[in-house]
């Protein structure tokens, strides 16, 4: 199975280590473009979330080490990260992906956002021209598996989202959320999820809104209901008045630095940094009156309830999809043989139909477009039948059956069964 991956995630890396490999969308596109131009991969996909960065690739027969590619994009030395990065290939990689997309490997057990994050990673791979047949099949199948688990299995957790867990953590630390003054920095998906959860709990929420980025007007910003909006540039004003400050942007830079708080006094304030790389200068956690938490704090905001029954049901569904992928990858070894049979059969059909088509059209040479359509139709029909063997025959019989079909297709005619004569050239 020609699939490999390398990853750095919350299970083996701290938030400081993870943010060293965090990619924005723009950085992901640049990295994918670089990977494509390197010629080292037949197809690749880069997944970067708050809790993990993973590079997936189809490599054919090549044994490629991915770590130098990731490190080069971040200006890091592979030697410093070899003991932290996890490498997987073949069946192990497939099993990891299927469990990942169901939230079984997430810091917040059973969370839902990973499906949309993987979909987005696949879309970026397509846009960068890096998605080949293997990447498409692998990740589309994984998404289907994830959706089936989510619809058929109830994985018990306090709540399957980082946003909800941020609210749970805030309630634990600040007490009642009713009329609690909160500032949310960031108007992206995560910021809006937190805003909605807080307003539902009765908090008074203020949210920042960027009107311009690099001189360009931002279109289509969504303003959550019951939220007061302020310009992003005004985020530092009246910070002392907020009992809770939550930052959730995609910016590679700090939204609040320690020096920004010089001369300000805080009392029992809870700050939560929901970004990787981090939005809030970690030194702010040393300021009296501020308790600072980050993404690594959120997985512990509640007791995970891992239902053995739900886990067993999930694994049964995932095994079904794993077997489908295993079978698909195994059959790929016979693709050239399938194409060869299809080509010979198409040529045979074309020769048989050439004269009848010409007579029917009333002209000797017929119509080239009709002939081309016939060839395409026969080719697709034959390939459909041959690929259907994948689902109807035991794996050990595939090669024997295809070899017999090829020999049959190479015979001179189906009526006489005479094999084509080949001249020997000495």
C-alpha positions as CSV (number, residue, x, y, z in Angstrom):
1,X,0.0,0.0,0.0
2,X,1.8,3.1,-1.2
3,X,0.6,5.6,1.4
4,X,2.7,7.2,4.1
5,X,2.4,10.0,6.6
6,X,4.4,11.8,9.2
7,X,2.8,13.8,12.1
8,X,3.3,15.9,15.2
9,X,0.3,15.9,17.5
10,X,-0.9,16.5,21.1
11,X,-0.1,13.0,22.1
12,X,3.7,13.4,21.5
13,X,4.3,17.1,21.3
14,X,3.6,20.1,23.6
15,X,1.8,23.2,22.4
16,X,5.2,24.9,22.0
17,X,6.4,22.1,19.7
18,X,3.1,21.9,17.8
19,X,3.0,25.6,17.0
20,X,6.5,25.3,15.4
21,X,4.8,23.2,12.7
22,X,1.5,25.2,12.5
23,X,0.5,26.2,9.0
24,X,-2.0,28.9,7.9
25,X,-4.0,28.3,4.7
26,X,-1.6,30.5,2.8
27,X,1.4,28.7,4.2
28,X,-0.2,25.3,3.5
29,X,-0.7,26.3,-0.2
30,X,3.0,27.5,-0.4
31,X,4.2,24.3,1.2
32,X,2.1,22.1,-1.1
33,X,3.4,23.9,-4.1
34,X,6.9,23.3,-2.9
35,X,6.2,19.6,-2.3
36,X,4.7,19.2,-5.8
37,X,7.7,20.9,-7.5
38,X,10.1,18.7,-5.6
39,X,8.8,15.6,-7.5
40,X,9.2,13.5,-4.4
41,X,5.5,12.6,-4.1
42,X,2.9,11.4,-6.6
43,X,0.3,13.1,-4.4
44,X,0.2,14.8,-1.0
45,X,-2.0,16.5,1.6
46,X,-1.1,18.7,4.5
47,X,-3.4,18.7,7.6
48,X,-2.8,21.5,10.1
49,X,-5.1,21.9,13.1
50,X,-4.7,23.2,16.7
51,X,-3.7,19.7,17.8
52,X,-1.7,18.3,15.0
53,X,0.2,18.8,11.7
54,X,0.3,15.8,9.4
55,X,1.8,15.4,5.9
56,X,0.2,12.6,3.9
57,X,1.6,11.4,0.6
58,X,1.3,8.6,-2.0
59,X,4.9,7.7,-3.0
60,X,4.6,4.7,-5.3
61,X,7.6,2.5,-4.8
62,X,9.7,5.3,-3.3
63,X,10.8,5.2,0.3
64,X,10.7,9.0,1.0
65,X,11.5,10.6,4.3
66,X,8.9,13.4,4.8
67,X,10.4,15.1,7.9
68,X,13.0,17.1,5.9
69,X,10.2,18.6,3.7
70,X,8.2,19.7,6.7
71,X,11.3,21.1,8.5
72,X,12.5,23.0,5.5
73,X,9.2,24.8,5.3
74,X,9.6,26.0,8.9
75,X,13.3,26.5,8.9
76,X,14.0,23.7,11.4
77,X,16.5,20.9,11.6
78,X,15.1,17.4,11.1
79,X,17.6,16.0,13.6
80,X,15.9,18.0,16.4
81,X,12.4,16.5,15.6
82,X,13.1,13.0,14.6
83,X,12.2,11.7,18.1
84,X,9.0,13.6,18.2
85,X,7.5,13.1,14.8
86,X,5.5,9.9,14.3
87,X,5.8,8.0,11.0
88,X,3.2,5.6,9.7
89,X,2.6,3.8,6.4
90,X,0.3,1.3,4.8
91,X,-2.4,-0.3,6.9
92,X,-1.2,1.5,10.1
93,X,-1.6,4.9,8.4
94,X,-5.1,4.0,7.1
95,X,-6.2,2.8,10.5
96,X,-4.9,6.0,12.1
97,X,-6.7,8.2,9.6
98,X,-10.0,6.4,10.1
99,X,-9.8,6.7,13.9
100,X,-8.7,10.3,13.6
101,X,-11.6,11.5,11.4
102,X,-14.1,10.1,14.0
103,X,-12.5,12.1,16.8
104,X,-11.1,9.0,18.5
105,X,-7.6,10.5,18.5
106,X,-8.6,14.0,19.3
107,X,-7.7,15.8,22.5
108,X,-11.4,16.3,23.0
109,X,-12.6,12.8,22.5
110,X,-15.3,12.4,19.9
111,X,-15.1,16.0,18.6
112,X,-16.8,16.8,15.3
113,X,-14.7,19.5,13.8
114,X,-12.0,17.2,12.5
115,X,-14.2,16.0,9.6
116,X,-14.5,19.6,8.2
117,X,-10.8,20.2,8.8
118,X,-9.9,17.1,6.8
119,X,-12.3,18.1,4.1
120,X,-10.7,21.5,3.9
121,X,-7.2,19.9,3.8
122,X,-8.3,17.8,0.8
123,X,-9.7,20.9,-0.9
124,X,-6.4,22.7,-0.5
125,X,-4.6,19.7,-1.9
126,X,-6.8,19.8,-4.9
127,X,-6.3,23.6,-5.4
128,X,-2.5,23.1,-5.2
129,X,-2.6,20.3,-7.8
130,X,-1.3,17.8,-5.3
131,X,-4.3,15.4,-5.0
132,X,-3.8,12.2,-7.0
133,X,-6.1,9.1,-7.2
134,X,-4.6,7.6,-4.0
135,X,-5.1,10.8,-1.9
136,X,-8.6,11.2,-3.3
137,X,-9.6,7.7,-2.6
138,X,-8.1,7.6,0.9
139,X,-9.5,10.8,2.2
140,X,-12.9,10.6,0.5
141,X,-13.3,7.1,2.0
142,X,-12.2,8.4,5.4
143,X,-14.8,11.3,5.3
144,X,-17.5,8.7,4.4
145,X,-16.5,6.6,7.3
146,X,-16.4,9.6,9.7
147,X,-19.9,10.7,8.6
148,X,-21.3,7.1,9.1
149,X,-19.9,6.9,12.6
150,X,-21.3,10.3,13.5
151,X,-24.8,9.4,12.3
152,X,-24.9,5.8,13.6
153,X,-22.9,5.9,16.8
154,X,-23.4,8.1,19.8
155,X,-20.0,8.8,21.3
156,X,-20.6,10.0,24.8
157,X,-18.6,13.2,25.6
158,X,-19.5,16.3,27.6
159,X,-19.5,18.1,24.3
160,X,-17.7,17.4,21.0
161,X,-16.2,20.8,20.4
162,X,-13.3,22.9,21.6
163,X,-15.7,25.9,21.8
164,X,-18.0,24.2,24.2
165,X,-15.2,23.0,26.3
166,X,-13.8,26.5,26.5
167,X,-17.1,27.6,27.9
168,X,-17.1,24.7,30.4
169,X,-13.6,25.7,31.5
170,X,-14.6,29.3,31.9
171,X,-17.7,28.3,34.0
172,X,-15.5,26.2,36.3
173,X,-13.0,29.0,36.8
174,X,-15.3,32.1,36.8
175,X,-18.5,30.7,38.3
176,X,-21.8,31.8,36.8
177,X,-21.7,33.1,33.2
178,X,-24.8,35.2,33.6
179,X,-24.0,38.8,32.7
180,X,-20.3,37.9,32.7
181,X,-18.4,40.5,30.5
182,X,-16.4,38.6,27.9
183,X,-14.2,39.7,25.0
184,X,-13.7,37.4,22.0
185,X,-10.8,38.2,19.7
186,X,-11.4,36.7,16.3
187,X,-14.5,36.5,14.1
188,X,-13.6,33.2,12.5
189,X,-15.5,29.9,12.9
190,X,-14.0,29.1,16.3
191,X,-14.7,32.7,17.6
192,X,-18.3,32.5,16.5
193,X,-18.8,29.1,18.1
194,X,-17.6,30.4,21.4
195,X,-19.6,33.6,21.1
196,X,-22.8,31.6,20.5
197,X,-22.1,29.3,23.4
198,X,-21.5,32.2,25.7
199,X,-24.5,34.2,24.7
200,X,-26.7,31.1,25.2
201,X,-25.3,30.9,28.7
202,X,-26.3,34.5,29.4
203,X,-22.8,36.2,29.1
204,X,-22.4,39.7,27.8
205,X,-20.1,39.2,24.7
206,X,-18.0,41.7,22.8
207,X,-16.3,40.4,19.7
208,X,-13.6,42.0,17.5
209,X,-14.1,42.4,13.8
210,X,-11.4,43.2,11.2
211,X,-12.7,45.6,8.6
212,X,-9.5,45.6,6.6
213,X,-6.6,43.3,6.2
214,X,-3.5,44.5,4.4
215,X,-5.5,47.4,3.0
216,X,-8.3,45.3,1.6
217,X,-11.9,45.4,2.7
218,X,-13.2,42.2,4.3
219,X,-16.5,41.0,2.9
220,X,-19.0,38.6,4.3
221,X,-18.1,38.7,8.1
222,X,-20.7,37.0,10.2
223,X,-21.8,38.7,13.4
224,X,-23.3,36.4,16.0
225,X,-26.6,37.4,17.5
226,X,-26.6,39.4,20.8
227,X,-22.9,40.3,20.4
228,X,-21.5,43.8,20.6
229,X,-18.9,44.3,17.9
230,X,-15.7,46.4,18.1
231,X,-12.9,47.0,15.6
232,X,-10.0,44.7,16.0
233,X,-7.7,47.6,16.5
234,X,-9.6,48.6,19.6
235,X,-9.2,45.2,21.3
236,X,-6.7,46.6,23.9
237,X,-9.1,49.3,25.2
238,X,-10.8,48.6,28.5
239,X,-9.3,45.1,28.8
240,X,-9.6,45.4,32.6
241,X,-13.4,45.5,32.3
242,X,-13.6,41.9,30.9
243,X,-13.7,38.9,33.3
244,X,-13.0,36.7,30.4
245,X,-10.8,37.2,27.3
246,X,-10.8,34.5,24.6
247,X,-8.6,34.8,21.5
248,X,-9.2,32.5,18.5
249,X,-7.6,33.8,15.4
250,X,-5.5,32.3,12.6
251,X,-2.9,35.0,12.9
252,X,0.8,33.9,13.0
253,X,1.4,36.9,15.4
254,X,0.3,37.6,19.0
255,X,-3.0,39.4,19.3
256,X,-2.0,40.6,22.8
257,X,1.6,40.9,24.1
258,X,2.7,41.3,27.7
259,X,3.8,44.9,27.1
260,X,0.3,45.8,25.9
261,X,-0.9,45.4,29.5
262,X,1.6,47.7,31.1
263,X,-0.1,49.8,33.8
264,X,-3.4,47.8,33.7
265,X,-4.8,46.0,36.8
266,X,-6.8,42.8,36.6
267,X,-8.8,40.8,39.2
268,X,-9.9,37.2,38.8
269,X,-9.8,37.4,35.0
270,X,-9.8,34.1,33.0
271,X,-8.0,34.2,29.6
272,X,-8.2,31.4,27.1
273,X,-5.9,31.1,24.1
274,X,-7.6,28.9,21.5
275,X,-5.1,29.4,18.7
276,X,-2.1,27.4,17.4
277,X,0.3,29.1,17.0
278,X,-0.8,30.9,20.2
279,X,-2.4,34.3,20.1
280,X,-1.6,35.4,23.6
281,X,1.9,36.0,24.9
282,X,2.4,33.2,27.5
283,X,4.1,35.8,29.8
284,X,0.7,37.3,30.4
285,X,-0.1,34.3,32.6
286,X,2.4,35.7,35.1
287,X,0.5,38.9,35.5
288,X,-1.4,39.0,38.9
289,X,-5.2,38.7,38.5
290,X,-5.0,36.8,35.1
291,X,-5.3,33.0,34.8
292,X,-4.2,32.0,31.3
293,X,-5.2,28.7,29.6
294,X,-4.5,27.3,26.2
295,X,-5.7,24.5,23.9
296,X,-3.9,21.9,26.0
297,X,-6.1,22.9,28.9
298,X,-9.4,22.3,27.1
299,X,-9.1,18.5,26.8
300,X,-9.1,18.4,30.6
301,X,-12.1,20.7,31.0
302,X,-14.3,17.7,31.6
303,X,-14.1,14.0,32.3
304,X,-14.1,12.0,29.1
305,X,-16.8,9.4,28.9
306,X,-15.5,6.8,26.6
307,X,-18.4,4.3,26.1
308,X,-17.0,0.9,25.4
309,X,-20.2,0.1,23.4
310,X,-19.8,3.2,21.3
311,X,-16.1,2.5,20.7
312,X,-16.8,-1.0,19.7
313,X,-19.6,0.1,17.2
314,X,-17.3,2.8,15.8
315,X,-14.4,0.3,15.3
316,X,-16.8,-2.1,13.5
317,X,-17.8,0.6,11.0
318,X,-14.2,1.7,10.6
319,X,-13.1,-1.9,9.9
320,X,-15.6,-2.1,7.1
321,X,-14.1,1.0,5.4
322,X,-10.5,-0.2,6.2
323,X,-11.2,-3.4,4.3
324,X,-12.6,-1.5,1.4
325,X,-9.4,0.6,1.2
326,X,-7.2,-2.5,1.6
327,X,-9.0,-4.2,-1.3
328,X,-8.8,-1.0,-3.4
329,X,-5.0,-0.6,-2.8
330,X,-4.4,-4.3,-3.5
331,X,-6.3,-4.2,-6.8
332,X,-4.2,-1.2,-7.9
333,X,-1.4,-3.7,-8.6
334,X,-3.5,-5.1,-11.4
335,X,-4.5,-1.8,-13.0
336,X,-2.0,-2.1,-15.9
337,X,-3.4,-5.6,-16.7
338,X,-6.9,-4.2,-16.6
339,X,-6.0,-1.4,-19.0
340,X,-4.3,-3.9,-21.3
341,X,-7.4,-6.1,-21.5
342,X,-9.6,-3.1,-22.0
343,X,-7.5,-1.8,-24.8
344,X,-7.4,-5.1,-26.7
345,X,-11.1,-5.6,-26.3
346,X,-11.9,-2.1,-27.5
347,X,-9.7,-2.6,-30.6
348,X,-11.5,-5.8,-31.3
349,X,-15.0,-4.2,-30.9
350,X,-14.0,-1.3,-33.1
351,X,-12.9,-3.6,-35.9
352,X,-16.2,-5.6,-35.7
353,X,-18.3,-2.4,-35.8
354,X,-16.4,-0.4,-38.4
355,X,-18.1,-1.8,-41.5
356,X,-21.7,-2.0,-40.0
357,X,-21.4,1.6,-38.8
358,X,-20.2,2.7,-42.3
359,X,-23.1,1.0,-44.0
360,X,-25.6,2.4,-41.6
361,X,-24.3,5.9,-42.1
362,X,-24.2,5.4,-45.9
363,X,-20.6,6.4,-46.4
364,X,-17.5,4.3,-46.6
365,X,-15.4,5.9,-43.9
366,X,-18.2,6.5,-41.4
367,X,-18.0,9.2,-38.9
368,X,-14.8,9.6,-36.8
369,X,-16.7,11.1,-33.8
370,X,-19.1,8.1,-33.7
371,X,-16.1,5.7,-33.8
372,X,-14.4,7.6,-31.0
373,X,-17.6,7.5,-28.9
374,X,-17.9,3.7,-29.5
375,X,-14.3,3.2,-28.4
376,X,-14.8,5.2,-25.3
377,X,-18.1,3.4,-24.4
378,X,-16.6,0.0,-24.9
379,X,-13.5,0.9,-23.0
380,X,-15.5,2.2,-20.0
381,X,-17.8,-0.8,-20.0
382,X,-15.0,-3.3,-20.0
383,X,-13.1,-1.5,-17.3
384,X,-16.3,-1.4,-15.2
385,X,-16.7,-5.2,-15.5
386,X,-13.0,-5.8,-14.7
387,X,-12.9,-3.5,-11.7
388,X,-16.1,-5.2,-10.5
389,X,-14.0,-8.4,-10.0
390,X,-12.6,-6.6,-7.0
391,X,-15.9,-6.9,-5.1
392,X,-17.0,-10.4,-6.4
393,X,-13.9,-12.5,-6.3
394,X,-11.5,-13.5,-3.5
395,X,-8.3,-11.4,-3.6
396,X,-6.2,-14.5,-4.3
397,X,-8.1,-15.2,-7.5
398,X,-7.8,-11.7,-9.1
399,X,-4.5,-12.2,-10.9
400,X,-5.3,-15.6,-12.3
401,X,-8.7,-14.4,-13.5
402,X,-7.3,-11.3,-15.2
403,X,-4.5,-13.2,-16.8
404,X,-7.0,-15.7,-18.3
405,X,-9.2,-12.8,-19.5
406,X,-6.2,-11.2,-21.2
407,X,-5.3,-14.4,-23.0
408,X,-8.9,-14.7,-24.1
409,X,-8.9,-11.1,-25.4
410,X,-5.8,-11.7,-27.4
411,X,-7.3,-14.5,-29.4
412,X,-7.9,-13.7,-33.1
413,X,-11.7,-14.1,-32.9
414,X,-14.2,-15.2,-30.3
415,X,-15.8,-17.6,-32.8
416,X,-12.8,-19.6,-33.8
417,X,-10.8,-19.3,-30.7
418,X,-7.6,-19.1,-32.7
419,X,-4.8,-17.2,-31.0
420,X,-3.2,-14.3,-32.7
421,X,0.1,-15.3,-34.5
422,X,3.1,-13.3,-33.5
423,X,6.1,-13.2,-35.8
424,X,9.4,-13.8,-34.0
425,X,12.1,-11.4,-34.7
426,X,15.6,-12.6,-34.2
